[in-house]
Amino acid sequence: MPANLPPQYFEAEKRYREAKTLEDKIQALKEMLAILPKHKGTDKMKADLRRKLSQLMEEAEKRPKKGGRSIDYIKKEGAGQVVIIGPPNTGKSTFFKLLTNVDTLIADYPFSTINPTVGMMPYENIQIQLIDLPPLWENTESWIYNIIRYSDLIIVLLDMESLSLIDDFLKIKDLLGNKKIRLVKENPDKDPYAPIKEIRGIVVINKIDLINPLEMKEEIDILREELNVYFVSAKEGINMEEMKRNIFHELSIVRVYTKKPGFPPDLERPYILQRGSTVVDVAELVHKDIVKNLKYTKLYTKDGRIKGLPIEKNYEIKDEEILEFHI
């Protein structure tokens, strides 16, 4: 072992040896990788740590937890997985039901949600998976954070009647931070070995039928410095349809259709890719052999404005564009 390793590395190594859960072992290994100096003398160590980490992450995904819960995640379905979190009694269950039409326990007392509830939110021609999680507080069980960690978007639902929106948000932020989860507005770090898990997040403030957001402008402006902020009244259905469009936009995904030469496109089953993806990314998703044999690609749009425009392989696709591959 190289002699110039910093003390923080040995501290993380000790946490790894003493860890009792897969989650703690994974986190300790990620910290060891992040701390490990980058030079030729540590290449073998880095490869060994990455191998151990990959094995543990694979084990965590496959291993069931007592009571039927997955230890780390709920299987993703649809165009993206969105979790709804927040303090107790903010109206999460009503918000979730209006978006998914899935029944869940709705009550006027805190902590009425004790298990995750999964539903699909329809948006135009796709479905987006939503998960209503129990409220976050000091004694929240670790499996809840495991589900959050593997999501594509986090909705922090706050209550307009709260004594302090800022305090509620900072408490949620601190609870996530203690589990090495960081909310970001955009461009989260996708490195699976990073010690801090970055996830795109938004704030949704509920119960605007009771208090006008303008009355809390200063607090809301502070929240906007952290994440994008949206306003709804789940009880009265205010802005709920718009919320579906906002969720789709915040997932940072695009829908892409393909067509064979001489045939119309299938507009019912789009391919889903991250915003910023290219023609090559679509081709690889359709079939790996297309990339190898691709001669050129033509671009079409649903409104007929563009018909058969030749485009380069590195062209950045936009939502609901149609590609015709020629091989």
Secondary structure by P-SEA (a helix, b strand, c coil): ccccccaaaaaaaaaaaacccaaaaaaaaaaaaaaccccccaaaaaaaaaaaaaaaaaaaaccccccccccccccccccbbbbbbbccccaaaaaaaaacccccccccccccccbbbbbbbbcccbbbbbbbcccccccccaaaaaaaaaccbbbbbbbcccccaaaaaaaaaaaaaaacbbbbcccccccccccbbbbbbbbbbccccccccccaaaaaaaaaacbbbbbbccccccaaaaaaaaaaaaabbbbbbbbcccccccccbbbbbcccccaaaaaaaacaaaaacccbbbbbcccccccccccccccccccbbbbbbcc
